[in-house]
Every structure is written in structure tokens, then in C-alpha cells.
Amino acid sequence: MDSKVAQWTLLSNVVPSNFTMADYESNEEREFKETKTNSEEALDDAGEELENAGDKVKAGAKAVGNKLVDPDRDLETEYQKEKIKE
């Protein structure tokens, strides 16, 4: 047996021959889409967190305003009431 034929026979048994460049490209495309989806979900989560933070700031500001109008009010209670409204 020729040494090149023997080498090819050995390699053909080790390296799968059904893997094509199209498979590689589709894997790259799938990974890109998954990354894009994960990034979009992260942006949505960040947006929701930002809205929640804004609502908490508004509730805190209103609670402080209520406390200034009536110093006998409990700041935490006022904050919780305003947070529920937001």
C-alpha cells in the first residue's frame, strides 16, 4: 500500500468527512443569533430595571415631600404608599 493512501485512510477514519464549510457557517450564524438574542434580552432587563429605579426615586421624593408637609408622618410608610401608587 502506498504511504499516501495509508495516511489518507488513517485520517479519513479520524476526521469526520461529513463536516462542510456550510456547516461551519451555519454554526457561526446560529451563535451570532444566540448572542444577539441574549444581548436584546439583557437590554430589555436593563430597561425594566431603569424604569423601576426611576419609580423608586419618584416615590422617595414624594415621601420626603409628604414628610416636609407633615413632620409627624413616618418616612418609610409614606415611601411604601407612594411606591404602590407608582
Phi and psi restraints in degrees (value plus and minus 20) as a CYANA .aco file:
   2 ASP   PHI     -87.4   -47.4
   2 ASP   PSI     124.6   164.6
   3 SER   PHI     -85.3   -45.3
   3 SER   PSI     -53.4   -13.4
   4 LYS   PHI     -88.3   -48.3
   4 LYS   PSI     -58.9   -18.9
   5 VAL   PHI     -86.5   -46.5
   5 VAL   PSI     -59.7   -19.7
   6 ALA   PHI     -84.7   -44.7
   6 ALA   PSI     -62.0   -22.0
   7 GLN   PHI     -83.5   -43.5
   7 GLN   PSI     -64.3   -24.3
   8 TRP   PHI     -82.3   -42.3
   8 TRP   PSI     -61.4   -21.4
   9 THR   PHI     -82.6   -42.6
   9 THR   PSI     -62.5   -22.5
  10 LEU   PHI     -84.6   -44.6
  10 LEU   PSI     -66.5   -26.5
  11 LEU   PHI     -87.0   -47.0
  11 LEU   PSI     -57.0   -17.0
  12 SER   PHI     -86.2   -46.2
  12 SER   PSI     -45.2    -5.2
  13 ASN   PHI    -101.6   -61.6
  13 ASN   PSI     -42.8    -2.8
  14 VAL   PHI    -112.2   -72.2
  14 VAL   PSI     -65.8   -25.8
  15 VAL   PHI    -114.1   -74.1
  15 VAL   PSI     103.4   143.4
  16 PRO   PHI     -84.3   -44.3
  16 PRO   PSI     113.8   153.8
  17 SER   PHI    -112.6   -72.6
  17 SER   PSI     -25.5    14.5
  18 ASN   PHI    -111.2   -71.2
  18 ASN   PSI     -15.8    24.2
  19 PHE   PHI    -106.6   -66.6
  19 PHE   PSI     101.9   141.9
  20 THR   PHI    -137.2   -97.2
  20 THR   PSI     149.8   189.8
  21 MET   PHI     -84.0   -44.0
  21 MET   PSI     -53.0   -13.0
  22 ALA   PHI     -83.3   -43.3
  22 ALA   PSI     -57.8   -17.8
  23 ASP   PHI     -83.1   -43.1
  23 ASP   PSI     -62.5   -22.5
  24 TYR   PHI     -81.0   -41.0
  24 TYR   PSI     -66.5   -26.5
  25 GLU   PHI     -85.3   -45.3
  25 GLU   PSI     -59.6   -19.6
  26 SER   PHI     -87.9   -47.9
  26 SER   PSI     -54.0   -14.0
  27 ASN   PHI     -84.8   -44.8
  27 ASN   PSI     -63.1   -23.1
  28 GLU   PHI     -82.1   -42.1
  28 GLU   PSI     -62.9   -22.9
  29 GLU   PHI     -85.0   -45.0
  29 GLU   PSI     -61.5   -21.5
  30 ARG   PHI     -83.5   -43.5
  30 ARG   PSI     -63.7   -23.7
  31 GLU   PHI     -83.4   -43.4
  31 GLU   PSI     -58.9   -18.9
  32 PHE   PHI     -84.0   -44.0
  32 PHE   PSI     -64.5   -24.5
  33 LYS   PHI     -83.5   -43.5
  33 LYS   PSI     -60.3   -20.3
  34 GLU   PHI     -83.5   -43.5
  34 GLU   PSI     -61.8   -21.8
  35 THR   PHI     -84.5   -44.5
  35 THR   PSI     -61.7   -21.7
  36 LYS   PHI     -82.6   -42.6
  36 LYS   PSI     -64.1   -24.1
  37 THR   PHI     -82.5   -42.5
  37 THR   PSI     -64.2   -24.2
  38 ASN   PHI     -82.8   -42.8
  38 ASN   PSI     -58.5   -18.5
  39 SER   PHI     -86.7   -46.7
  39 SER   PSI     -61.9   -21.9
  40 GLU   PHI     -84.2   -44.2
  40 GLU   PSI     -60.4   -20.4
  41 GLU   PHI     -84.6   -44.6
  41 GLU   PSI     -59.3   -19.3
  42 ALA   PHI     -84.8   -44.8
  42 ALA   PSI     -59.8   -19.8
  43 LEU   PHI     -85.8   -45.8
  43 LEU   PSI     -60.8   -20.8
  44 ASP   PHI     -81.6   -41.6
  44 ASP   PSI     -64.2   -24.2
  45 ASP   PHI     -82.7   -42.7
  45 ASP   PSI     -61.6   -21.6
  46 ALA   PHI     -84.2   -44.2
  46 ALA   PSI     -59.7   -19.7
  47 GLY   PHI     -83.2   -43.2
  47 GLY   PSI     -62.2   -22.2
  48 GLU   PHI     -84.3   -44.3
  48 GLU   PSI     -61.7   -21.7
  49 GLU   PHI     -83.8   -43.8
  49 GLU   PSI     -57.9   -17.9
  50 LEU   PHI     -85.4   -45.4
  50 LEU   PSI     -61.5   -21.5
  51 GLU   PHI     -83.0   -43.0
  51 GLU   PSI     -62.6   -22.6
  52 ASN   PHI     -82.0   -42.0
  52 ASN   PSI     -61.8   -21.8
  53 ALA   PHI     -83.5   -43.5
  53 ALA   PSI     -60.6   -20.6
  54 GLY   PHI     -82.8   -42.8
  54 GLY   PSI     -61.7   -21.7
  55 ASP   PHI     -83.3   -43.3
  55 ASP   PSI     -59.0   -19.0
  56 LYS   PHI     -86.8   -46.8
  56 LYS   PSI     -58.1   -18.1
  57 VAL   PHI     -85.3   -45.3
  57 VAL   PSI     -63.7   -23.7
  58 LYS   PHI     -81.0   -41.0
  58 LYS   PSI     -65.8   -25.8
  59 ALA   PHI     -82.8   -42.8
  59 ALA   PSI     -61.2   -21.2
  60 GLY   PHI     -83.8   -43.8
  60 GLY   PSI     -61.6   -21.6
  61 ALA   PHI     -84.7   -44.7
  61 ALA   PSI     -62.3   -22.3
  62 LYS   PHI     -86.1   -46.1
  62 LYS   PSI     -58.8   -18.8
  63 ALA   PHI     -84.0   -44.0
  63 ALA   PSI     -61.0   -21.0
  64 VAL   PHI     -85.2   -45.2
  64 VAL   PSI     -60.5   -20.5
  65 GLY   PHI     -80.3   -40.3
  65 GLY   PSI     -63.7   -23.7
  66 ASN   PHI     -84.1   -44.1
  66 ASN   PSI     -57.2   -17.2
  67 LYS   PHI     -86.0   -46.0
  67 LYS   PSI     -57.4   -17.4
  68 LEU   PHI     -87.0   -47.0
  68 LEU   PSI     -58.0   -18.0
  69 VAL   PHI     -88.5   -48.5
  69 VAL   PSI     -63.0   -23.0
  70 ASP   PHI    -151.1  -111.1
  70 ASP   PSI      75.8   115.8
  71 PRO   PHI     -80.9   -40.9
  71 PRO   PSI     -36.0     4.0
  72 ASP   PHI     -99.3   -59.3
  72 ASP   PSI     -31.4     8.6
  73 ARG   PHI     -92.5   -52.5
  73 ARG   PSI     126.5   166.5
  74 ASP   PHI    -103.4   -63.4
  74 ASP   PSI     105.0   145.0
  75 LEU   PHI     -81.9   -41.9
  75 LEU   PSI     -61.5   -21.5
  76 GLU   PHI     -85.0   -45.0
  76 GLU   PSI     -61.4   -21.4
  77 THR   PHI     -84.0   -44.0
  77 THR   PSI     -63.5   -23.5
  78 GLU   PHI     -83.2   -43.2
  78 GLU   PSI     -60.9   -20.9
  79 TYR   PHI     -82.2   -42.2
  79 TYR   PSI     -65.4   -25.4
  80 GLN   PHI     -82.7   -42.7
  80 GLN   PSI     -59.6   -19.6
  81 LYS   PHI     -84.2   -44.2
  81 LYS   PSI     -64.6   -24.6
  82 GLU   PHI     -89.7   -49.7
  82 GLU   PSI     -52.7   -12.7
  83 LYS   PHI     -86.3   -46.3
  83 LYS   PSI     -58.7   -18.7
  84 ILE   PHI     -84.8   -44.8
  84 ILE   PSI     -58.7   -18.7
  85 LYS   PHI     -84.2   -44.2
  85 LYS   PSI     -57.4   -17.4
